[in-house]
Amino acid sequence: MNYEAVIESILFTMGDSVELSKLAEVLELDKKEVKDIIGQMQKNYEAEDRGITITELDGAYQMLKAKRYRLGFHQHSHSAA
């Protein structure tokens, strides 16, 4: 099973934060394994200069725009006219 793809799919679909325990339950892994996978995903996103990141807060994870790309679409779409 491609755990990274499943995690991405869950976080993208949910939109809100998802508890580590819920991810571990769905993946049938222990929480440490899931946390390690997400940590590697975070490193990969950063190394690849991706526009998304996974953020952890209080034991839950959420997919967000990377900080460097949070300026917003509206600011850039008006200057193209």
PyMOL commands that set and color helices and strands:
alter all, ss='L'
color gray80, all
select helices_A, chain A and resi 3-14+20-27+31-47+67-69+73-79
alter helices_A, ss='H'
color red, helices_A
select strands_A, chain A and resi 18-19+52-57+60-65
alter strands_A, ss='S'
color yellow, strands_A
deselect
rebuild
show_as cartoon
